[in-house]
């Protein structure tokens, strides 16, 4: 054997490592089973929560409303054919109060008089807060009303203008602070 031989054994063979204790690695399969058990338990909990909460329906009678979509498009085309110029403005007066003003002009720019203007106020994420108010004429072609809100947050306002010439509808969202 030369002095440069790196073999630790005199005959030139490496000494085999002692056999591993089989009890040291018995936990590994159980760790894998436990991992997947935790994953399945979490998925089961999330499935239970999803069944007990929001059902995913954003509107009632969605199928019927989908079938009536062509009617909606026809109404929109008739509304655009009117050529009315509608300007709406919500101005806060107090934290839970404000004034809604709607100005309506015909296609030629003259003020539209004799219209009935209503506003439907709705809280999109909570039921029980929907109400409709009529705007009073406060000038030539200008209609307004004061609004009181029971709580701050996001509100949807649907404005409908009814006149012998036709109907004009628009929606807007406001944040009451």
C-alpha positions as YAML, in Angstrom:
chain: A
units: angstrom
residues:
- id: 1
  name: UNK
  ca: [0.00, 0.00, 0.00]
- id: 2
  name: UNK
  ca: [1.42, 3.36, -1.00]
- id: 3
  name: UNK
  ca: [1.46, 6.37, 1.20]
- id: 4
  name: UNK
  ca: [-0.72, 8.23, -1.32]
- id: 5
  name: UNK
  ca: [-3.54, 5.64, -1.06]
- id: 6
  name: UNK
  ca: [-6.58, 7.34, 0.48]
- id: 7
  name: UNK
  ca: [-8.15, 4.07, 1.58]
- id: 8
  name: UNK
  ca: [-8.72, 3.96, 5.30]
- id: 9
  name: UNK
  ca: [-8.66, 0.14, 5.43]
- id: 10
  name: UNK
  ca: [-5.32, -1.71, 5.14]
- id: 11
  name: UNK
  ca: [-6.54, -4.05, 2.40]
- id: 12
  name: UNK
  ca: [-7.74, -1.16, 0.20]
- id: 13
  name: UNK
  ca: [-11.45, -1.57, 0.90]
- id: 14
  name: UNK
  ca: [-13.70, 0.92, 2.56]
- id: 15
  name: UNK
  ca: [-15.38, -0.16, 5.73]
- id: 16
  name: UNK
  ca: [-19.15, -0.37, 5.21]
- id: 17
  name: UNK
  ca: [-21.31, 1.87, 7.33]
- id: 18
  name: UNK
  ca: [-23.18, 0.16, 10.11]
- id: 19
  name: UNK
  ca: [-26.79, -0.73, 9.14]
- id: 20
  name: UNK
  ca: [-29.33, 2.04, 9.79]
- id: 21
  name: UNK
  ca: [-31.72, 1.60, 12.64]
- id: 22
  name: UNK
  ca: [-35.09, 0.84, 10.97]
- id: 23
  name: UNK
  ca: [-36.94, 2.61, 13.80]
- id: 24
  name: UNK
  ca: [-35.40, 6.01, 12.88]
- id: 25
  name: UNK
  ca: [-37.34, 6.38, 9.60]
- id: 26
  name: UNK
  ca: [-40.68, 4.92, 10.60]
- id: 27
  name: UNK
  ca: [-42.14, 8.42, 11.11]
- id: 28
  name: UNK
  ca: [-41.75, 9.45, 7.44]
- id: 29
  name: UNK
  ca: [-44.81, 7.57, 6.06]
- id: 30
  name: UNK
  ca: [-46.86, 8.81, 9.00]
- id: 31
  name: UNK
  ca: [-45.76, 12.40, 8.28]
- id: 32
  name: UNK
  ca: [-46.98, 12.04, 4.68]
- id: 33
  name: UNK
  ca: [-50.32, 10.61, 5.87]
- id: 34
  name: UNK
  ca: [-50.65, 13.45, 8.41]
- id: 35
  name: UNK
  ca: [-49.88, 16.08, 5.74]
- id: 36
  name: UNK
  ca: [-52.60, 14.81, 3.42]
- id: 37
  name: UNK
  ca: [-54.97, 14.44, 6.38]
- id: 38
  name: UNK
  ca: [-54.51, 18.16, 7.16]
- id: 39
  name: UNK
  ca: [-55.08, 19.06, 3.49]
- id: 40
  name: UNK
  ca: [-58.27, 16.99, 3.35]
- id: 41
  name: UNK
  ca: [-59.54, 18.47, 6.63]
- id: 42
  name: UNK
  ca: [-58.92, 22.03, 5.36]
- id: 43
  name: UNK
  ca: [-60.67, 21.28, 2.06]
- id: 44
  name: UNK
  ca: [-63.60, 19.75, 3.92]
- id: 45
  name: UNK
  ca: [-63.91, 22.82, 6.15]
- id: 46
  name: UNK
  ca: [-63.81, 25.19, 3.17]
- id: 47
  name: UNK
  ca: [-66.40, 23.08, 1.36]
- id: 48
  name: UNK
  ca: [-68.68, 23.26, 4.38]
- id: 49
  name: UNK
  ca: [-68.28, 27.04, 4.60]
- id: 50
  name: UNK
  ca: [-69.01, 27.46, 0.90]
- id: 51
  name: UNK
  ca: [-72.21, 25.42, 1.07]
- id: 52
  name: UNK
  ca: [-73.51, 27.37, 4.08]
- id: 53
  name: UNK
  ca: [-72.79, 30.86, 2.71]
- id: 54
  name: UNK
  ca: [-73.37, 32.83, -0.52]
- id: 55
  name: UNK
  ca: [-75.04, 30.70, -3.20]
- id: 56
  name: UNK
  ca: [-73.51, 32.60, -6.12]
- id: 57
  name: UNK
  ca: [-76.73, 34.07, -7.48]
- id: 58
  name: UNK
  ca: [-76.28, 37.76, -8.20]
- id: 59
  name: UNK
  ca: [-79.86, 38.24, -9.38]
- id: 60
  name: UNK
  ca: [-83.21, 36.53, -9.09]
- id: 61
  name: UNK
  ca: [-84.60, 34.93, -12.23]
- id: 62
  name: UNK
  ca: [-81.29, 35.18, -14.07]
- id: 63
  name: UNK
  ca: [-82.44, 32.84, -16.83]
- id: 64
  name: UNK
  ca: [-85.58, 34.88, -17.58]
- id: 65
  name: UNK
  ca: [-83.62, 38.11, -17.50]
- id: 66
  name: UNK
  ca: [-81.12, 36.64, -19.94]
- id: 67
  name: UNK
  ca: [-83.91, 35.70, -22.33]
- id: 68
  name: UNK
  ca: [-85.28, 39.26, -22.10]
- id: 69
  name: UNK
  ca: [-81.91, 40.84, -22.89]
- id: 70
  name: UNK
  ca: [-83.01, 41.73, -26.43]
- id: 71
  name: UNK
  ca: [-85.86, 43.75, -24.93]
- id: 72
  name: UNK
  ca: [-83.29, 45.58, -22.82]
- id: 73
  name: UNK
  ca: [-81.23, 46.35, -25.92]
- id: 74
  name: UNK
  ca: [-84.32, 47.67, -27.74]
- id: 75
  name: UNK
  ca: [-85.16, 49.95, -24.81]
- id: 76
  name: UNK
  ca: [-81.58, 51.23, -24.77]
- id: 77
  name: UNK
  ca: [-81.72, 51.96, -28.52]
- id: 78
  name: UNK
  ca: [-85.04, 53.83, -28.06]
- id: 79
  name: UNK
  ca: [-83.48, 55.80, -25.20]
- id: 80
  name: UNK
  ca: [-80.49, 56.77, -27.34]
- id: 81
  name: UNK
  ca: [-82.80, 57.76, -30.21]
- id: 82
  name: UNK
  ca: [-84.40, 60.37, -27.93]
- id: 83
  name: UNK
  ca: [-81.10, 62.23, -27.90]
- id: 84
  name: UNK
  ca: [-81.71, 63.62, -24.43]
- id: 85
  name: UNK
  ca: [-78.77, 65.09, -22.57]
- id: 86
  name: UNK
  ca: [-79.04, 64.13, -18.90]
- id: 87
  name: UNK
  ca: [-76.78, 65.49, -16.21]
- id: 88
  name: UNK
  ca: [-77.02, 64.16, -12.66]
- id: 89
  name: UNK
  ca: [-75.24, 65.32, -9.55]
- id: 90
  name: UNK
  ca: [-75.21, 64.18, -5.95]
- id: 91
  name: UNK
  ca: [-73.89, 66.68, -3.43]
- id: 92
  name: UNK
  ca: [-73.44, 65.77, 0.23]
- id: 93
  name: UNK
  ca: [-75.05, 68.17, 2.69]
- id: 94
  name: UNK
  ca: [-74.30, 66.33, 5.95]
- id: 95
  name: UNK
  ca: [-72.66, 62.94, 6.56]
- id: 96
  name: UNK
  ca: [-75.88, 60.98, 5.87]
- id: 97
  name: UNK
  ca: [-77.74, 63.57, 3.79]
- id: 98
  name: UNK
  ca: [-77.37, 64.89, 0.30]
- id: 99
  name: UNK
  ca: [-79.13, 66.49, -2.63]
- id: 100
  name: UNK
  ca: [-79.71, 64.74, -5.95]
- id: 101
  name: UNK
  ca: [-80.14, 67.05, -8.93]
- id: 102
  name: UNK
  ca: [-81.00, 65.96, -12.48]
- id: 103
  name: UNK
  ca: [-81.01, 68.31, -15.47]
- id: 104
  name: UNK
  ca: [-82.63, 67.11, -18.71]
- id: 105
  name: UNK
  ca: [-82.25, 68.68, -22.15]
- id: 106
  name: UNK
  ca: [-83.72, 67.58, -25.46]
- id: 107
  name: UNK
  ca: [-81.57, 66.75, -28.49]
- id: 108
  name: UNK
  ca: [-81.68, 70.38, -29.67]
- id: 109
  name: UNK
  ca: [-80.47, 71.62, -26.25]
- id: 110
  name: UNK
  ca: [-83.78, 73.03, -24.95]
- id: 111
  name: UNK
  ca: [-84.78, 72.11, -21.42]
- id: 112
  name: UNK
  ca: [-87.21, 69.19, -21.13]
- id: 113
  name: UNK
  ca: [-90.21, 70.21, -19.04]
- id: 114
  name: UNK
  ca: [-93.20, 68.22, -17.86]
- id: 115
  name: UNK
  ca: [-91.25, 65.08, -17.02]
- id: 116
  name: UNK
  ca: [-91.70, 62.87, -13.99]
- id: 117
  name: UNK
  ca: [-88.32, 62.04, -12.51]
- id: 118
  name: UNK
  ca: [-87.96, 59.30, -9.91]
- id: 119
  name: UNK
  ca: [-84.93, 57.89, -8.16]
- id: 120
  name: UNK
  ca: [-84.71, 54.41, -6.68]
- id: 121
  name: UNK
  ca: [-82.15, 54.28, -3.90]
- id: 122
  name: UNK
  ca: [-80.79, 50.85, -3.05]
- id: 123
  name: UNK
  ca: [-78.05, 49.38, -0.90]
- id: 124
  name: UNK
  ca: [-76.52, 46.77, -3.24]
- id: 125
  name: UNK
  ca: [-75.27, 44.37, -0.57]
- id: 126
  name: UNK
  ca: [-78.09, 44.56, 1.96]
- id: 127
  name: UNK
  ca: [-81.79, 43.99, 1.57]
- id: 128
  name: UNK
  ca: [-84.46, 46.14, 3.13]
- id: 129
  name: UNK
  ca: [-83.13, 49.58, 2.24]
- id: 130
  name: UNK
  ca: [-84.67, 50.08, -1.22]
- id: 131
  name: UNK
  ca: [-86.95, 53.09, -1.64]
- id: 132
  name: UNK
  ca: [-88.19, 55.29, -4.46]
- id: 133
  name: UNK
  ca: [-88.47, 59.07, -4.30]
- id: 134
  name: UNK
  ca: [-89.87, 61.60, -6.76]
- id: 135
  name: UNK
  ca: [-87.72, 64.56, -7.70]
- id: 136
  name: UNK
  ca: [-89.41, 67.95, -7.66]
- id: 137
  name: UNK
  ca: [-89.03, 70.44, -10.51]
- id: 138
  name: UNK
  ca: [-86.77, 73.23, -9.23]
- id: 139
  name: UNK
  ca: [-86.16, 75.02, -12.51]
- id: 140
  name: UNK
  ca: [-86.75, 74.68, -16.22]
- id: 141
  name: UNK
  ca: [-85.71, 71.11, -16.99]
- id: 142
  name: UNK
  ca: [-84.08, 70.70, -13.56]
- id: 143
  name: UNK
  ca: [-85.36, 68.29, -10.92]
- id: 144
  name: UNK
  ca: [-84.06, 67.74, -7.39]
- id: 145
  name: UNK
  ca: [-84.70, 66.12, -4.03]
- id: 146
  name: UNK
  ca: [-82.97, 65.77, -0.69]
- id: 147
  name: UNK
  ca: [-81.93, 62.26, 0.28]
- id: 148
  name: UNK
  ca: [-81.47, 60.80, 3.75]
- id: 149
  name: UNK
  ca: [-79.43, 57.62, 4.16]
- id: 150
  name: UNK
  ca: [-79.73, 55.34, 7.19]
- id: 151
  name: UNK
  ca: [-76.03, 54.39, 7.12]
- id: 152
  name: UNK
  ca: [-72.81, 55.26, 5.31]
- id: 153
  name: UNK
  ca: [-71.44, 53.11, 2.50]
- id: 154
  name: UNK
  ca: [-72.05, 52.29, -1.14]
- id: 155
  name: UNK
  ca: [-75.47, 53.09, -2.57]
- id: 156
  name: UNK
  ca: [-76.93, 52.61, -6.04]
- id: 157
  name: UNK
  ca: [-79.27, 55.21, -7.49]
- id: 158
  name: UNK
  ca: [-81.47, 54.38, -10.46]
- id: 159
  name: UNK
  ca: [-82.90, 57.49, -12.11]
- id: 160
  name: UNK
  ca: [-85.97, 57.19, -14.36]
- id: 161
  name: UNK
  ca: [-87.27, 60.10, -16.46]
- id: 162
  name: UNK
  ca: [-90.78, 59.59, -17.82]
- id: 163
  name: UNK
  ca: [-92.13, 61.98, -20.44]
- id: 164
  name: UNK
  ca: [-94.74, 61.68, -23.21]
- id: 165
  name: UNK
  ca: [-91.81, 61.56, -25.69]
- id: 166
  name: UNK
  ca: [-90.29, 58.50, -24.01]
- id: 167
  name: UNK
  ca: [-88.49, 57.06, -21.02]
- id: 168
  name: UNK
  ca: [-84.83, 57.55, -20.05]
- id: 169
  name: UNK
  ca: [-83.14, 55.43, -17.38]
- id: 170
  name: UNK
  ca: [-79.67, 55.67, -15.89]
- id: 171
  name: UNK
  ca: [-77.88, 54.27, -12.90]
- id: 172
  name: UNK
  ca: [-75.09, 55.60, -10.77]
- id: 173
  name: UNK
  ca: [-73.27, 54.60, -7.66]
- id: 174
  name: UNK
  ca: [-72.40, 56.90, -4.79]
- id: 175
  name: UNK
  ca: [-70.48, 56.55, -1.57]
- id: 176
  name: UNK
  ca: [-72.07, 58.09, 1.51]
- id: 177
  name: UNK
  ca: [-69.52, 58.95, 4.17]
...
